Amino acid sequence: MSAVQTEVVNVAEGLGGKTLLLVGSVPGQRNVGQILLREMLDCLGPSQFVVAGLLSAGEVGDTPQSDGVRIFRRPHEHSSRAFPGRLGGMVAAINRLRDYEPVVATLADEVHAYAQDNGVNRVWAILNMPSVIDVCTRLMTRLDVPLLAHVWDDVNHLSRQQGLDAMTRWRTERRFGSLLARAERTAVIGETMSAHYSACYGARCQIVRHGVADGIVARDRPTGSDEFVIGFSGGMYCPSAWNAFQAALDRLGWQTAGKRIRLVVMSGQVTFKTSSPARVDYLGWRSDAEVHERLATCDLLYLPQPFEASQRELAELSFPTKLSAYVSTGRPVLVHAPQHASLPVFARAYPLGQVCTSLDPAVIAAVIQQLATEPGLYAESARASTAIANSVLSKTNFSAQVRAFVDGGAA
């Protein structure tokens, strides 16, 4: 037996046979990630799992310990460059090898000890951060147990978010691919991601997509006769789409069919740009419960994806979880995305109402005006989004997908 093999520990023979959930968060209700973790564990039975949450220094001090959850401090992930250009990238790569990788090695040792203490016989890794990918890669060289991989956002997007240099991105993406190739199953957020990872890594993909509720009733009439209210919530990372949408409202003069258009925005940060008198309620960040309540009082919900060439992979492989929140209101949804993006692909299989694939303000304005002036189209769009909410994006379907992924059955 080789030296490497002698270090492998089969903890399936250990104490209780639990699954280790390795993730860059913890179950809770502060953000979408925490809510997803809590709801997935609730439908599985939390007692079967122990959670290793890799948190930032600020999060560690602000997150209470709880039963079955161990908090570990992850290394600083964002890369900084002392010099621009290629030289700066090379220096950043060397610094990361010197400063970051030893911390990852120590962290992997600590998580490994936690796994042994709890008799872990399986690892479920949610690869939502580069540090989770790096720690999981080291951990799986020492644990002779099955791996379940779970992907919310593509690794290339995660790497670019952290400003990683080209060499570090290559290493992180290679580790990510190796984990997917090794995993018994990989949970992904949508159809385009499933096809991509199956082709690139030979991953055995299953879709796990959030569902908010069951028994949604279509709200197939506008809220009033004086205003047409358009709602948006969440992060804004689609500047071209957002600017074109605002230009469309300017083109309409912020009114349609004799109604004033009012825009309700719930987001931590968003930029407004208009050339005419606008009616905007900017509410900042709000809780999920309040977001749902306010969106339900809107007439139309706006959901963009990036048109920028630099974000093509993000548009293709991501699947905005806010779609689940939107359709759960029973209101019509206006998807504004390029043809290659995941939501237009999804809509071809599951018609969800109005999809606009143009950045032309005149085209966008025409779609808004049609929905505001044609009661039949409005009702049809509301019923389409509600049908999605009660089927593929229902809470029942979400729970079934989670159980099928973790337990290995059919959804």
Contacts in CASP RR format, 6 or more apart in sequence:
PFRMAT RR
TARGET T0000
AUTHOR 0000-0000-0000
METHOD contacts of the structure
MODEL  1
MSAVQTEVVNVAEGLGGKTLLLVGSVPGQRNVGQILLREMLDCLGPSQFV
VAGLLSAGEVGDTPQSDGVRIFRRPHEHSSRAFPGRLGGMVAAINRLRDY
EPVVATLADEVHAYAQDNGVNRVWAILNMPSVIDVCTRLMTRLDVPLLAH
VWDDVNHLSRQQGLDAMTRWRTERRFGSLLARAERTAVIGETMSAHYSAC
YGARCQIVRHGVADGIVARDRPTGSDEFVIGFSGGMYCPSAWNAFQAALD
RLGWQTAGKRIRLVVMSGQVTFKTSSPARVDYLGWRSDAEVHERLATCDL
LYLPQPFEASQRELAELSFPTKLSAYVSTGRPVLVHAPQHASLPVFARAY
PLGQVCTSLDPAVIAAVIQQLATEPGLYAESARASTAIANSVLSKTNFSA
QVRAFVDGGAA
4 141 0 8 1.000
7 141 0 8 1.000
7 142 0 8 1.000
8 141 0 8 1.000
8 142 0 8 1.000
8 143 0 8 1.000
8 144 0 8 1.000
9 112 0 8 1.000
9 116 0 8 1.000
9 142 0 8 1.000
9 143 0 8 1.000
9 144 0 8 1.000
10 144 0 8 1.000
10 145 0 8 1.000
11 17 0 8 1.000
11 115 0 8 1.000
11 116 0 8 1.000
11 119 0 8 1.000
11 120 0 8 1.000
11 121 0 8 1.000
11 143 0 8 1.000
11 145 0 8 1.000
12 119 0 8 1.000
12 121 0 8 1.000
12 122 0 8 1.000
12 144 0 8 1.000
12 145 0 8 1.000
14 116 0 8 1.000
14 119 0 8 1.000
14 121 0 8 1.000
15 117 0 8 1.000
15 118 0 8 1.000
15 119 0 8 1.000
16 118 0 8 1.000
16 119 0 8 1.000
16 121 0 8 1.000
17 119 0 8 1.000
17 120 0 8 1.000
17 121 0 8 1.000
17 122 0 8 1.000
18 48 0 8 1.000
18 49 0 8 1.000
18 50 0 8 1.000
18 118 0 8 1.000
18 119 0 8 1.000
18 120 0 8 1.000
18 121 0 8 1.000
19 48 0 8 1.000
19 49 0 8 1.000
19 50 0 8 1.000
19 120 0 8 1.000
19 121 0 8 1.000
19 122 0 8 1.000
19 123 0 8 1.000
19 124 0 8 1.000
19 148 0 8 1.000
19 406 0 8 1.000
20 49 0 8 1.000
20 50 0 8 1.000
20 51 0 8 1.000
20 52 0 8 1.000
20 111 0 8 1.000
20 114 0 8 1.000
20 115 0 8 1.000
20 118 0 8 1.000
20 120 0 8 1.000
20 122 0 8 1.000
20 123 0 8 1.000
20 124 0 8 1.000
21 37 0 8 1.000
21 41 0 8 1.000
21 49 0 8 1.000
21 50 0 8 1.000
21 51 0 8 1.000
21 52 0 8 1.000
21 124 0 8 1.000
21 125 0 8 1.000
21 126 0 8 1.000
22 52 0 8 1.000
22 53 0 8 1.000
22 54 0 8 1.000
22 111 0 8 1.000
22 123 0 8 1.000
22 124 0 8 1.000
22 125 0 8 1.000
22 126 0 8 1.000
22 132 0 8 1.000
22 135 0 8 1.000
22 136 0 8 1.000
22 139 0 8 1.000
23 37 0 8 1.000
23 51 0 8 1.000
23 52 0 8 1.000
23 53 0 8 1.000
23 54 0 8 1.000
23 125 0 8 1.000
23 126 0 8 1.000
23 128 0 8 1.000
23 132 0 8 1.000
24 53 0 8 1.000
24 54 0 8 1.000
24 55 0 8 1.000
24 74 0 8 1.000
24 126 0 8 1.000
24 128 0 8 1.000
24 129 0 8 1.000
24 131 0 8 1.000
24 132 0 8 1.000
25 31 0 8 1.000
25 33 0 8 1.000
25 34 0 8 1.000
25 37 0 8 1.000
25 53 0 8 1.000
25 55 0 8 1.000
25 126 0 8 1.000
25 128 0 8 1.000
26 34 0 8 1.000
26 37 0 8 1.000
26 51 0 8 1.000
26 53 0 8 1.000
26 55 0 8 1.000
26 63 0 8 1.000
26 66 0 8 1.000
26 69 0 8 1.000
26 71 0 8 1.000
27 34 0 8 1.000
27 37 0 8 1.000
27 38 0 8 1.000
27 41 0 8 1.000
27 46 0 8 1.000
27 51 0 8 1.000
27 69 0 8 1.000
28 34 0 8 1.000
28 35 0 8 1.000
28 37 0 8 1.000
28 38 0 8 1.000
29 35 0 8 1.000
29 38 0 8 1.000
29 288 0 8 1.000
32 321 0 8 1.000
33 128 0 8 1.000
33 152 0 8 1.000
35 288 0 8 1.000
36 152 0 8 1.000
36 210 0 8 1.000
36 321 0 8 1.000
37 51 0 8 1.000
37 126 0 8 1.000
39 210 0 8 1.000
39 398 0 8 1.000
40 402 0 8 1.000
41 49 0 8 1.000
41 51 0 8 1.000
43 398 0 8 1.000
43 399 0 8 1.000
43 402 0 8 1.000
43 403 0 8 1.000
44 402 0 8 1.000
44 403 0 8 1.000
44 406 0 8 1.000
46 68 0 8 1.000
49 68 0 8 1.000
49 124 0 8 1.000
50 68 0 8 1.000
50 69 0 8 1.000
50 70 0 8 1.000
50 114 0 8 1.000
50 115 0 8 1.000
50 118 0 8 1.000
50 120 0 8 1.000
51 68 0 8 1.000
51 69 0 8 1.000
51 70 0 8 1.000
52 70 0 8 1.000
52 72 0 8 1.000
52 111 0 8 1.000
52 114 0 8 1.000
52 115 0 8 1.000
53 69 0 8 1.000
53 70 0 8 1.000
53 71 0 8 1.000
53 72 0 8 1.000
54 72 0 8 1.000
54 73 0 8 1.000
54 74 0 8 1.000
54 107 0 8 1.000
54 129 0 8 1.000
54 131 0 8 1.000
54 132 0 8 1.000
54 135 0 8 1.000
55 63 0 8 1.000
55 71 0 8 1.000
55 72 0 8 1.000
55 73 0 8 1.000
55 74 0 8 1.000
56 73 0 8 1.000
56 74 0 8 1.000
56 76 0 8 1.000
57 73 0 8 1.000
57 76 0 8 1.000
60 71 0 8 1.000
60 73 0 8 1.000
63 71 0 8 1.000
65 71 0 8 1.000
70 114 0 8 1.000
72 107 0 8 1.000
72 110 0 8 1.000
72 111 0 8 1.000
73 107 0 8 1.000
74 107 0 8 1.000
74 129 0 8 1.000
74 131 0 8 1.000
74 132 0 8 1.000
74 135 0 8 1.000
75 99 0 8 1.000
75 100 0 8 1.000
75 103 0 8 1.000
75 104 0 8 1.000
75 107 0 8 1.000
75 131 0 8 1.000
76 100 0 8 1.000
77 129 0 8 1.000
77 130 0 8 1.000
77 131 0 8 1.000
77 162 0 8 1.000
78 162 0 8 1.000
78 163 0 8 1.000
79 92 0 8 1.000
79 96 0 8 1.000
79 162 0 8 1.000
79 163 0 8 1.000
79 164 0 8 1.000
79 165 0 8 1.000
79 168 0 8 1.000
80 92 0 8 1.000
81 88 0 8 1.000
81 89 0 8 1.000
81 91 0 8 1.000
81 92 0 8 1.000
81 165 0 8 1.000
82 88 0 8 1.000
82 91 0 8 1.000
82 92 0 8 1.000
83 89 0 8 1.000
83 91 0 8 1.000
88 165 0 8 1.000
89 165 0 8 1.000
89 166 0 8 1.000
89 167 0 8 1.000
90 165 0 8 1.000
90 167 0 8 1.000
92 164 0 8 1.000
92 165 0 8 1.000
92 168 0 8 1.000
93 165 0 8 1.000
93 166 0 8 1.000
93 167 0 8 1.000
93 168 0 8 1.000
96 164 0 8 1.000
96 165 0 8 1.000
96 168 0 8 1.000
101 134 0 8 1.000
104 131 0 8 1.000
104 134 0 8 1.000
104 135 0 8 1.000
104 138 0 8 1.000
105 138 0 8 1.000
107 131 0 8 1.000
107 135 0 8 1.000
108 135 0 8 1.000
108 138 0 8 1.000
108 139 0 8 1.000
108 142 0 8 1.000
111 135 0 8 1.000
111 139 0 8 1.000
112 139 0 8 1.000
112 142 0 8 1.000
112 143 0 8 1.000
115 123 0 8 1.000
115 139 0 8 1.000
115 143 0 8 1.000
120 143 0 8 1.000
120 145 0 8 1.000
121 145 0 8 1.000
121 146 0 8 1.000
122 145 0 8 1.000
122 146 0 8 1.000
122 147 0 8 1.000
122 148 0 8 1.000
123 136 0 8 1.000
123 139 0 8 1.000
123 140 0 8 1.000
123 143 0 8 1.000
123 145 0 8 1.000
123 146 0 8 1.000
123 147 0 8 1.000
123 148 0 8 1.000
124 147 0 8 1.000
124 148 0 8 1.000
124 150 0 8 1.000
124 406 0 8 1.000
125 132 0 8 1.000
125 136 0 8 1.000
125 147 0 8 1.000
125 148 0 8 1.000
125 149 0 8 1.000
125 150 0 8 1.000
125 179 0 8 1.000
126 132 0 8 1.000
126 150 0 8 1.000
126 151 0 8 1.000
126 152 0 8 1.000
127 133 0 8 1.000
127 136 0 8 1.000
127 149 0 8 1.000
127 150 0 8 1.000
127 151 0 8 1.000
127 155 0 8 1.000
127 176 0 8 1.000
127 179 0 8 1.000
128 151 0 8 1.000
128 152 0 8 1.000
128 153 0 8 1.000
128 158 0 8 1.000
129 158 0 8 1.000
130 155 0 8 1.000
130 158 0 8 1.000
130 159 0 8 1.000
130 162 0 8 1.000
130 164 0 8 1.000
130 172 0 8 1.000
133 155 0 8 1.000
133 158 0 8 1.000
133 172 0 8 1.000
133 175 0 8 1.000
133 176 0 8 1.000
133 179 0 8 1.000
134 172 0 8 1.000
134 175 0 8 1.000
136 147 0 8 1.000
136 179 0 8 1.000
137 175 0 8 1.000
137 178 0 8 1.000
137 179 0 8 1.000
140 147 0 8 1.000
140 179 0 8 1.000
140 182 0 8 1.000
146 184 0 8 1.000
147 179 0 8 1.000
147 182 0 8 1.000
147 183 0 8 1.000
147 184 0 8 1.000
148 183 0 8 1.000
148 184 0 8 1.000
148 185 0 8 1.000
148 186 0 8 1.000
148 187 0 8 1.000
148 405 0 8 1.000
148 406 0 8 1.000
149 179 0 8 1.000
149 180 0 8 1.000
149 183 0 8 1.000
149 185 0 8 1.000
149 186 0 8 1.000
149 187 0 8 1.000
149 203 0 8 1.000
150 186 0 8 1.000
150 187 0 8 1.000
150 208 0 8 1.000
150 405 0 8 1.000
151 180 0 8 1.000
151 186 0 8 1.000
151 187 0 8 1.000
151 188 0 8 1.000
151 189 0 8 1.000
151 193 0 8 1.000
151 197 0 8 1.000
152 189 0 8 1.000
153 317 0 8 1.000
153 318 0 8 1.000
154 193 0 8 1.000
154 313 0 8 1.000
154 314 0 8 1.000
154 317 0 8 1.000
154 318 0 8 1.000
155 172 0 8 1.000
155 173 0 8 1.000
155 176 0 8 1.000
155 177 0 8 1.000
156 169 0 8 1.000
156 173 0 8 1.000
156 313 0 8 1.000
157 313 0 8 1.000
157 314 0 8 1.000
157 317 0 8 1.000
157 318 0 8 1.000
158 172 0 8 1.000
159 168 0 8 1.000
159 169 0 8 1.000
159 172 0 8 1.000
159 173 0 8 1.000
160 169 0 8 1.000
164 172 0 8 1.000
177 200 0 8 1.000
177 201 0 8 1.000
177 203 0 8 1.000
180 186 0 8 1.000
180 197 0 8 1.000
180 201 0 8 1.000
180 202 0 8 1.000
180 203 0 8 1.000
181 201 0 8 1.000
181 202 0 8 1.000
181 203 0 8 1.000
183 203 0 8 1.000
183 204 0 8 1.000
184 204 0 8 1.000
185 204 0 8 1.000
185 205 0 8 1.000
185 206 0 8 1.000
185 405 0 8 1.000
185 408 0 8 1.000
186 197 0 8 1.000
186 203 0 8 1.000
186 204 0 8 1.000
186 205 0 8 1.000
186 206 0 8 1.000
187 205 0 8 1.000
187 206 0 8 1.000
187 207 0 8 1.000
187 208 0 8 1.000
187 401 0 8 1.000
187 405 0 8 1.000
188 194 0 8 1.000
188 197 0 8 1.000
188 205 0 8 1.000
188 206 0 8 1.000
188 207 0 8 1.000
188 208 0 8 1.000
189 207 0 8 1.000
189 208 0 8 1.000
189 209 0 8 1.000
189 318 0 8 1.000
189 319 0 8 1.000
189 321 0 8 1.000
190 207 0 8 1.000
190 209 0 8 1.000
190 319 0 8 1.000
190 342 0 8 1.000
190 346 0 8 1.000
191 207 0 8 1.000
191 342 0 8 1.000
191 345 0 8 1.000
191 346 0 8 1.000
191 349 0 8 1.000
192 316 0 8 1.000
192 317 0 8 1.000
192 319 0 8 1.000
192 342 0 8 1.000
192 345 0 8 1.000
193 205 0 8 1.000
193 317 0 8 1.000
193 318 0 8 1.000
193 319 0 8 1.000
193 342 0 8 1.000
194 205 0 8 1.000
194 206 0 8 1.000
194 207 0 8 1.000
196 316 0 8 1.000
196 317 0 8 1.000
197 203 0 8 1.000
197 205 0 8 1.000
198 204 0 8 1.000
198 205 0 8 1.000
206 401 0 8 1.000
206 404 0 8 1.000
206 405 0 8 1.000
206 411 0 8 1.000
207 401 0 8 1.000
208 398 0 8 1.000
208 401 0 8 1.000
208 402 0 8 1.000
208 405 0 8 1.000
209 319 0 8 1.000
209 324 0 8 1.000
209 392 0 8 1.000
209 393 0 8 1.000
209 397 0 8 1.000
209 398 0 8 1.000
209 401 0 8 1.000
210 321 0 8 1.000
210 324 0 8 1.000
210 393 0 8 1.000
210 398 0 8 1.000
211 324 0 8 1.000
211 328 0 8 1.000
211 393 0 8 1.000
211 394 0 8 1.000
211 395 0 8 1.000
211 397 0 8 1.000
211 398 0 8 1.000
212 292 0 8 1.000
212 324 0 8 1.000
212 325 0 8 1.000
212 328 0 8 1.000
212 389 0 8 1.000
212 393 0 8 1.000
212 395 0 8 1.000
213 328 0 8 1.000
213 389 0 8 1.000
213 394 0 8 1.000
213 395 0 8 1.000
214 390 0 8 1.000
214 394 0 8 1.000
214 395 0 8 1.000
214 396 0 8 1.000
215 389 0 8 1.000
215 390 0 8 1.000
215 394 0 8 1.000
216 327 0 8 1.000
216 328 0 8 1.000
216 329 0 8 1.000
216 330 0 8 1.000
216 386 0 8 1.000
216 389 0 8 1.000
216 390 0 8 1.000
217 330 0 8 1.000
217 386 0 8 1.000
218 330 0 8 1.000
218 379 0 8 1.000
218 382 0 8 1.000
218 383 0 8 1.000
218 385 0 8 1.000
218 386 0 8 1.000
219 296 0 8 1.000
219 329 0 8 1.000
219 330 0 8 1.000
219 331 0 8 1.000
219 382 0 8 1.000
220 378 0 8 1.000
220 379 0 8 1.000
220 382 0 8 1.000
220 383 0 8 1.000
221 375 0 8 1.000
221 378 0 8 1.000
221 379 0 8 1.000
222 228 0 8 1.000
222 299 0 8 1.000
222 372 0 8 1.000
222 378 0 8 1.000
223 229 0 8 1.000
223 297 0 8 1.000
223 298 0 8 1.000
223 299 0 8 1.000
224 259 0 8 1.000
224 299 0 8 1.000
225 259 0 8 1.000
226 259 0 8 1.000
226 260 0 8 1.000
227 259 0 8 1.000
227 260 0 8 1.000
227 261 0 8 1.000
227 262 0 8 1.000
228 256 0 8 1.000
228 257 0 8 1.000
228 259 0 8 1.000
228 260 0 8 1.000
228 261 0 8 1.000
228 262 0 8 1.000
228 299 0 8 1.000
228 300 0 8 1.000
228 372 0 8 1.000
229 261 0 8 1.000
229 262 0 8 1.000
229 263 0 8 1.000
229 264 0 8 1.000
229 297 0 8 1.000
229 298 0 8 1.000
229 299 0 8 1.000
229 300 0 8 1.000
230 261 0 8 1.000
230 262 0 8 1.000
230 263 0 8 1.000
230 264 0 8 1.000
230 298 0 8 1.000
230 299 0 8 1.000
230 300 0 8 1.000
230 301 0 8 1.000
230 302 0 8 1.000
230 334 0 8 1.000
230 368 0 8 1.000
231 263 0 8 1.000
231 264 0 8 1.000
231 265 0 8 1.000
231 295 0 8 1.000
231 298 0 8 1.000
231 300 0 8 1.000
231 301 0 8 1.000
231 302 0 8 1.000
232 263 0 8 1.000
232 264 0 8 1.000
232 265 0 8 1.000
232 266 0 8 1.000
232 267 0 8 1.000
232 270 0 8 1.000
232 301 0 8 1.000
232 302 0 8 1.000
232 303 0 8 1.000
233 265 0 8 1.000
233 266 0 8 1.000
233 267 0 8 1.000
233 286 0 8 1.000
233 291 0 8 1.000
233 295 0 8 1.000
233 322 0 8 1.000
233 325 0 8 1.000
234 266 0 8 1.000
234 267 0 8 1.000
234 268 0 8 1.000
234 322 0 8 1.000
235 267 0 8 1.000
235 268 0 8 1.000
235 269 0 8 1.000
235 270 0 8 1.000
236 242 0 8 1.000
236 267 0 8 1.000
236 269 0 8 1.000
236 270 0 8 1.000
236 271 0 8 1.000
236 304 0 8 1.000
237 306 0 8 1.000
237 311 0 8 1.000
237 314 0 8 1.000
238 304 0 8 1.000
238 305 0 8 1.000
238 306 0 8 1.000
238 307 0 8 1.000
238 308 0 8 1.000
238 311 0 8 1.000
238 336 0 8 1.000
239 271 0 8 1.000
239 308 0 8 1.000
240 306 0 8 1.000
240 307 0 8 1.000
240 308 0 8 1.000
240 359 0 8 1.000
241 304 0 8 1.000
241 305 0 8 1.000
241 306 0 8 1.000
241 307 0 8 1.000
241 336 0 8 1.000
241 337 0 8 1.000
241 359 0 8 1.000
242 270 0 8 1.000
242 271 0 8 1.000
242 304 0 8 1.000
243 273 0 8 1.000
244 336 0 8 1.000
244 359 0 8 1.000
244 360 0 8 1.000
244 361 0 8 1.000
244 364 0 8 1.000
245 302 0 8 1.000
245 304 0 8 1.000
245 336 0 8 1.000
245 364 0 8 1.000
246 272 0 8 1.000
246 273 0 8 1.000
246 274 0 8 1.000
247 361 0 8 1.000
247 364 0 8 1.000
248 361 0 8 1.000
248 362 0 8 1.000
248 364 0 8 1.000
248 365 0 8 1.000
248 368 0 8 1.000
249 261 0 8 1.000
249 263 0 8 1.000
249 274 0 8 1.000
249 278 0 8 1.000
249 365 0 8 1.000
249 368 0 8 1.000
250 274 0 8 1.000
250 275 0 8 1.000
250 276 0 8 1.000
250 361 0 8 1.000
251 361 0 8 1.000
251 362 0 8 1.000
251 365 0 8 1.000
252 261 0 8 1.000
252 365 0 8 1.000
252 368 0 8 1.000
252 369 0 8 1.000
253 261 0 8 1.000
253 276 0 8 1.000
254 260 0 8 1.000
254 261 0 8 1.000
254 276 0 8 1.000
254 277 0 8 1.000
254 278 0 8 1.000
254 279 0 8 1.000
255 261 0 8 1.000
256 368 0 8 1.000
256 369 0 8 1.000
256 372 0 8 1.000
256 373 0 8 1.000
257 369 0 8 1.000
257 372 0 8 1.000
257 373 0 8 1.000
259 372 0 8 1.000
260 279 0 8 1.000
261 279 0 8 1.000
261 368 0 8 1.000
262 279 0 8 1.000
262 280 0 8 1.000
262 281 0 8 1.000
263 278 0 8 1.000
263 279 0 8 1.000
263 280 0 8 1.000
263 281 0 8 1.000
264 280 0 8 1.000
264 281 0 8 1.000
264 283 0 8 1.000
264 294 0 8 1.000
264 295 0 8 1.000
264 298 0 8 1.000
265 280 0 8 1.000
265 281 0 8 1.000
265 282 0 8 1.000
265 283 0 8 1.000
265 284 0 8 1.000
266 283 0 8 1.000
266 284 0 8 1.000
266 285 0 8 1.000
266 286 0 8 1.000
266 290 0 8 1.000
266 291 0 8 1.000
266 294 0 8 1.000
267 282 0 8 1.000
267 284 0 8 1.000
267 285 0 8 1.000
268 284 0 8 1.000
268 285 0 8 1.000
270 282 0 8 1.000
272 278 0 8 1.000
272 280 0 8 1.000
272 282 0 8 1.000
283 294 0 8 1.000
286 294 0 8 1.000
288 325 0 8 1.000
291 325 0 8 1.000
292 325 0 8 1.000
292 328 0 8 1.000
292 329 0 8 1.000
295 301 0 8 1.000
295 325 0 8 1.000
295 326 0 8 1.000
295 329 0 8 1.000
295 331 0 8 1.000
296 329 0 8 1.000
296 330 0 8 1.000
296 331 0 8 1.000
298 329 0 8 1.000
298 331 0 8 1.000
299 331 0 8 1.000
299 332 0 8 1.000
299 371 0 8 1.000
299 372 0 8 1.000
299 378 0 8 1.000
300 331 0 8 1.000
300 332 0 8 1.000
300 333 0 8 1.000
300 334 0 8 1.000
300 368 0 8 1.000
300 371 0 8 1.000
300 372 0 8 1.000
301 326 0 8 1.000
301 329 0 8 1.000
301 331 0 8 1.000
301 332 0 8 1.000
301 333 0 8 1.000
301 334 0 8 1.000
302 334 0 8 1.000
302 336 0 8 1.000
303 320 0 8 1.000
303 322 0 8 1.000
303 323 0 8 1.000
303 326 0 8 1.000
303 333 0 8 1.000
303 334 0 8 1.000
303 335 0 8 1.000
303 336 0 8 1.000
303 337 0 8 1.000
303 343 0 8 1.000
304 335 0 8 1.000
304 336 0 8 1.000
304 337 0 8 1.000
305 315 0 8 1.000
305 318 0 8 1.000
305 320 0 8 1.000
305 335 0 8 1.000
305 336 0 8 1.000
305 337 0 8 1.000
305 338 0 8 1.000
305 341 0 8 1.000
305 342 0 8 1.000
305 343 0 8 1.000
306 312 0 8 1.000
306 314 0 8 1.000
306 315 0 8 1.000
306 337 0 8 1.000
306 338 0 8 1.000
306 341 0 8 1.000
307 315 0 8 1.000
307 337 0 8 1.000
307 338 0 8 1.000
307 359 0 8 1.000
312 340 0 8 1.000
315 337 0 8 1.000
315 338 0 8 1.000
315 340 0 8 1.000
315 341 0 8 1.000
315 342 0 8 1.000
316 340 0 8 1.000
316 341 0 8 1.000
316 342 0 8 1.000
317 342 0 8 1.000
318 342 0 8 1.000
319 342 0 8 1.000
319 343 0 8 1.000
319 346 0 8 1.000
320 343 0 8 1.000
323 333 0 8 1.000
323 343 0 8 1.000
323 352 0 8 1.000
323 393 0 8 1.000
324 389 0 8 1.000
324 393 0 8 1.000
326 333 0 8 1.000
326 385 0 8 1.000
327 333 0 8 1.000
327 352 0 8 1.000
327 385 0 8 1.000
327 386 0 8 1.000
327 388 0 8 1.000
327 389 0 8 1.000
327 393 0 8 1.000
328 389 0 8 1.000
328 393 0 8 1.000
330 382 0 8 1.000
330 385 0 8 1.000
330 386 0 8 1.000
330 389 0 8 1.000
331 382 0 8 1.000
331 385 0 8 1.000
332 353 0 8 1.000
332 354 0 8 1.000
332 371 0 8 1.000
332 378 0 8 1.000
332 381 0 8 1.000
332 382 0 8 1.000
332 384 0 8 1.000
332 385 0 8 1.000
333 352 0 8 1.000
333 353 0 8 1.000
333 354 0 8 1.000
333 381 0 8 1.000
333 385 0 8 1.000
334 354 0 8 1.000
334 355 0 8 1.000
334 356 0 8 1.000
334 367 0 8 1.000
334 368 0 8 1.000
334 371 0 8 1.000
335 343 0 8 1.000
335 344 0 8 1.000
335 347 0 8 1.000
335 352 0 8 1.000
335 353 0 8 1.000
335 354 0 8 1.000
335 355 0 8 1.000
335 356 0 8 1.000
336 356 0 8 1.000
336 364 0 8 1.000
337 343 0 8 1.000
337 344 0 8 1.000
337 355 0 8 1.000
337 356 0 8 1.000
337 357 0 8 1.000
338 344 0 8 1.000
338 357 0 8 1.000
339 357 0 8 1.000
343 355 0 8 1.000
344 355 0 8 1.000
344 357 0 8 1.000
346 352 0 8 1.000
347 353 0 8 1.000
347 355 0 8 1.000
350 388 0 8 1.000
350 391 0 8 1.000
350 392 0 8 1.000
351 384 0 8 1.000
352 384 0 8 1.000
352 385 0 8 1.000
352 388 0 8 1.000
353 380 0 8 1.000
353 381 0 8 1.000
353 384 0 8 1.000
353 385 0 8 1.000
354 367 0 8 1.000
354 371 0 8 1.000
354 381 0 8 1.000
356 363 0 8 1.000
356 364 0 8 1.000
356 367 0 8 1.000
358 364 0 8 1.000
370 377 0 8 1.000
371 377 0 8 1.000
371 378 0 8 1.000
371 381 0 8 1.000
372 378 0 8 1.000
391 397 0 8 1.000
397 411 0 8 1.000
400 411 0 8 1.000
401 411 0 8 1.000
403 409 0 8 1.000
403 411 0 8 1.000
404 410 0 8 1.000
404 411 0 8 1.000
END
